[in-house]
Amino acid sequence: MGLYADDTHSDSNSENLISKVVTSSDGNYVYLGNKKFARDDLIQAFGGTLNPGLATPSAHKFANPAPLGLCAFALTTFVLSLINAGAMGVKNDSIVVGLAIFYGGFVQLLAGMWEMALENTFGALALSSYGGFWMSFGAITIPWFNIAASYEDPVELNNGIGFYLIGWSIFTFMLTLCTMKSTLAFFSLFFLLAITFLLLGIGKLGDSHGCTVAGGVLGVIVAFIAWYNAYAGVANRQNAYVRVHAVQLPVLESRN
């Protein structure tokens, strides 16, 4: 097995080969240079670390911030999605504002900045952006910001929120493209989240209660997938009997 400078390599195109990857006889360890890494630690294309590519563990002496960010996202999404789905007859979403500002927003933003310190560009982009999403969502419903109150026409307000949600759907689809070589749980999180944003956006633009409910139901599923990925980043041999194992998506090599 080798590491290549680009994806357009073949067996005969050995000049692009950077170095050979040496593994232990049982395949559980990989040797890169003069360092030994556990194979499971190198497979970072997993929601527990929010790193969609092959990467060695960070040399920085920081804990993994991804589970914190994922849990902040999951809990806030879970509560709002239940309301969007019409669970227990709850229609007022004001209860989400505190979560959106402090947990899904501020705490998730902090996790994103810590991902930046760990040199994880994808994790920093995703967590910081969705932290900003939740804080901006909370601001819409807080009277002090005068956002919702500035619209005299409720249809215009719904259309504006629809544009807002569609924009987040486009952004999430972009992130989804960066997870297509990772794992099933990691890819599913972003793909289904993009569909959730799309359904909620259509629900606002088309005044479709059915789309909003569907987005709420799918959002609950997304929340559990986010918790699943977070658990994968916390559970290990030392602290848990139940651990999560990645299901790798098939990777197709590009050839000229």
C-alpha positions as CSV (number, residue, x, y, z in Angstrom):
1,M,0.0,0.0,0.0
2,G,1.3,3.5,-0.7
3,L,0.5,7.1,-0.1
4,Y,0.3,9.2,-3.3
5,A,0.7,12.9,-4.2
6,D,-2.5,12.8,-6.1
7,D,-5.4,10.5,-6.9
8,T,-4.5,9.8,-10.5
9,H,-2.0,7.1,-9.8
10,S,-1.8,3.5,-11.1
11,D,0.5,0.7,-10.4
12,S,2.7,1.7,-13.3
13,N,2.9,5.3,-12.3
14,S,5.3,4.8,-9.4
15,E,6.9,8.2,-9.7
16,N,4.0,9.7,-7.7
17,L,4.6,7.3,-4.8
18,I,5.6,9.2,-1.7
19,S,6.2,6.4,0.7
20,K,5.3,2.8,1.5
21,V,2.8,2.2,4.3
22,V,4.1,-0.7,6.5
23,T,1.7,-2.6,8.6
24,S,2.2,-5.1,11.4
25,S,1.7,-8.8,10.7
26,D,-1.8,-8.8,12.2
27,G,-2.8,-5.6,10.4
28,N,-3.7,-3.7,13.6
29,Y,-0.8,-1.2,13.5
30,V,0.6,1.1,10.8
31,Y,4.2,2.4,10.7
32,L,4.6,5.9,9.3
33,G,8.2,6.9,9.3
34,N,9.6,5.8,12.7
35,K,6.3,6.1,14.5
36,K,3.7,3.4,15.2
37,F,0.0,4.1,15.1
38,A,-3.0,1.9,15.9
39,R,-4.9,1.3,12.6
40,D,-8.2,2.3,14.3
41,D,-6.7,5.6,15.3
42,L,-5.6,6.4,11.8
43,I,-9.1,5.8,10.3
44,Q,-10.2,9.3,11.2
45,A,-12.9,9.4,8.6
46,F,-15.4,9.0,11.4
47,G,-18.0,11.2,13.1
48,G,-16.2,10.8,16.5
49,T,-13.4,13.0,15.3
50,L,-15.1,15.0,12.5
51,N,-12.1,14.5,10.3
52,P,-13.1,13.0,6.9
53,G,-9.6,12.0,5.8
54,L,-6.7,9.9,6.7
55,A,-4.8,11.7,9.5
56,T,-2.6,10.8,12.4
57,P,-3.6,11.7,15.9
58,S,-3.0,15.4,16.7
59,A,0.3,16.2,18.5
60,H,-1.4,18.9,20.5
61,K,-2.2,18.0,24.1
62,F,-5.9,18.7,23.8
63,A,-8.9,16.5,24.3
64,N,-11.2,15.7,21.3
65,P,-13.7,18.5,21.1
66,A,-15.9,16.8,18.4
67,P,-18.1,14.9,20.8
68,L,-18.9,18.1,22.7
69,G,-19.9,19.9,19.5
70,L,-21.8,17.0,18.2
71,C,-23.8,16.6,21.4
72,A,-24.6,20.4,21.5
73,F,-25.8,20.1,17.9
74,A,-27.8,16.9,18.6
75,L,-29.7,18.0,21.7
76,T,-30.7,21.3,20.2
77,T,-31.7,19.7,16.9
78,F,-33.7,17.0,18.8
79,V,-35.8,19.4,20.7
80,L,-36.6,21.7,17.8
81,S,-37.3,18.8,15.5
82,L,-39.8,17.3,17.9
83,I,-41.6,20.6,17.9
84,N,-41.5,20.8,14.1
85,A,-42.9,17.3,13.9
86,G,-45.8,18.4,16.2
87,A,-45.0,16.0,19.0
88,M,-47.3,16.2,22.0
89,G,-49.1,19.1,20.5
90,V,-46.2,21.6,21.2
91,K,-46.2,24.4,18.6
92,N,-44.3,27.2,20.4
93,D,-40.6,26.8,19.8
94,S,-39.4,29.4,22.4
95,I,-38.1,26.6,24.6
96,V,-35.4,26.1,22.0
97,V,-34.0,29.6,22.2
98,G,-31.9,29.0,25.4
99,L,-30.4,25.8,23.8
100,A,-29.8,27.5,20.5
101,I,-27.9,30.4,22.1
102,F,-25.9,28.7,24.8
103,Y,-25.5,25.0,24.0
104,G,-26.1,24.5,20.3
105,G,-24.7,27.9,19.6
106,F,-22.0,29.1,22.0
107,V,-20.7,25.7,23.2
108,Q,-20.6,24.3,19.6
109,L,-18.8,27.4,18.5
110,L,-16.2,26.8,21.2
111,A,-15.8,23.2,20.0
112,G,-15.3,24.5,16.5
113,M,-12.5,26.8,17.6
114,W,-10.8,24.0,19.4
115,E,-11.0,21.9,16.3
116,M,-9.2,24.7,14.6
117,A,-6.4,24.4,17.2
118,L,-6.3,20.7,16.4
119,E,-5.7,21.5,12.7
120,N,-9.0,19.8,11.7
121,T,-10.3,22.2,9.0
122,F,-13.5,20.2,8.4
123,G,-14.4,19.9,12.0
124,A,-13.7,23.6,12.6
125,L,-15.8,24.6,9.6
126,A,-18.7,22.4,10.5
127,L,-19.0,23.0,14.2
128,S,-18.3,26.7,14.1
129,S,-20.8,27.2,11.2
130,Y,-23.6,25.2,12.9
131,G,-22.9,27.0,16.1
132,G,-23.4,30.2,14.2
133,F,-26.6,28.8,12.7
134,W,-28.1,28.1,16.2
135,M,-27.2,31.5,17.5
136,S,-28.6,33.2,14.5
137,F,-31.8,31.1,14.8
138,G,-32.2,32.1,18.4
139,A,-31.7,35.8,17.4
140,I,-34.6,35.6,15.0
141,T,-37.0,34.8,17.9
142,I,-35.5,37.1,20.5
143,P,-37.5,40.4,20.5
144,W,-34.4,42.4,21.4
145,F,-32.9,41.8,18.0
146,N,-36.1,43.0,16.3
147,I,-35.7,40.6,13.4
148,A,-39.1,38.9,13.2
149,A,-40.9,42.0,14.4
150,S,-39.5,44.0,11.5
151,Y,-41.6,42.1,9.1
152,E,-45.2,43.4,8.8
153,D,-46.2,40.6,6.4
154,P,-46.0,37.1,7.9
155,V,-45.7,35.6,4.4
156,E,-42.6,37.8,3.7
157,L,-41.1,36.6,7.0
158,N,-41.7,32.9,6.1
159,N,-40.2,33.5,2.7
160,G,-37.1,35.1,4.3
161,I,-36.7,32.2,6.7
162,G,-37.2,29.8,3.8
163,F,-34.3,31.5,2.0
164,Y,-32.2,31.2,5.2
165,L,-32.9,27.5,5.5
166,I,-32.3,26.8,1.8
167,G,-28.9,28.5,2.1
168,W,-28.0,26.2,5.0
169,S,-29.1,23.2,3.0
170,I,-26.7,24.2,0.1
171,F,-23.9,24.7,2.6
172,T,-24.6,21.3,4.2
173,F,-24.7,19.5,0.8
174,M,-21.3,21.0,0.1
175,L,-20.0,19.5,3.4
176,T,-21.7,16.2,2.4
177,L,-19.5,16.0,-0.7
178,C,-16.4,16.0,1.6
179,T,-17.7,12.9,3.5
180,M,-18.3,10.6,0.6
181,K,-15.0,8.7,1.2
182,S,-15.6,8.4,4.9
183,T,-18.0,6.2,6.8
184,L,-21.7,5.5,6.7
185,A,-22.6,7.3,9.9
186,F,-20.5,10.3,9.1
187,F,-21.9,10.6,5.6
188,S,-25.5,10.0,6.8
189,L,-25.3,12.8,9.3
190,F,-24.6,15.5,6.8
191,F,-26.7,14.1,3.9
192,L,-29.8,13.7,6.0
193,L,-29.2,17.1,7.7
194,A,-29.0,18.7,4.2
195,I,-32.4,17.1,3.3
196,T,-33.8,18.3,6.7
197,F,-32.9,21.9,5.9
198,L,-34.3,21.5,2.4
199,L,-37.6,20.2,3.7
200,L,-37.9,22.9,6.3
201,G,-37.0,25.6,3.8
202,I,-39.7,24.3,1.4
203,G,-42.1,24.2,4.2
204,K,-41.6,27.9,4.8
205,L,-41.5,28.9,1.2
206,G,-44.5,26.8,0.2
207,D,-46.4,27.2,3.4
208,S,-46.4,23.4,3.6
209,H,-47.2,21.9,7.0
210,G,-46.4,18.4,5.6
211,C,-42.9,19.4,4.6
212,T,-42.3,21.0,8.0
213,V,-43.4,17.8,9.8
214,A,-41.3,15.7,7.5
215,G,-38.3,17.9,8.2
216,G,-39.0,17.6,11.9
217,V,-39.2,13.8,11.8
218,L,-36.0,13.6,9.8
219,G,-34.3,16.1,12.2
220,V,-35.0,13.7,15.1
221,I,-33.2,11.0,13.1
222,V,-30.3,13.4,12.4
223,A,-30.0,14.2,16.1
224,F,-29.7,10.5,17.0
225,I,-27.0,10.0,14.3
226,A,-25.1,13.0,15.7
227,W,-25.3,11.4,19.2
228,Y,-24.1,8.1,17.7
229,N,-21.1,9.9,16.2
230,A,-20.4,11.7,19.5
231,Y,-20.5,8.4,21.4
232,A,-18.0,7.0,18.9
233,G,-15.6,9.7,19.9
234,V,-16.0,9.1,23.6
235,A,-16.3,5.4,24.0
236,N,-13.0,3.4,24.2
237,R,-11.7,0.2,25.5
238,Q,-11.0,1.8,28.9
239,N,-14.4,3.3,29.7
240,A,-17.1,1.3,27.8
241,Y,-18.2,-2.2,27.1
242,V,-20.2,-1.0,24.1
243,R,-18.1,0.5,21.4
244,V,-18.9,1.8,17.9
245,H,-17.2,0.5,14.8
246,A,-17.0,2.4,11.6
247,V,-18.7,1.1,8.4
248,Q,-16.4,2.3,5.7
249,L,-18.0,3.6,2.5
250,P,-16.6,2.2,-0.8
251,V,-13.8,4.3,-2.3
252,L,-13.5,4.5,-6.0
253,E,-10.0,5.4,-7.3
254,S,-9.7,7.9,-10.1
255,R,-7.5,6.9,-13.0
256,N,-6.5,8.9,-16.1
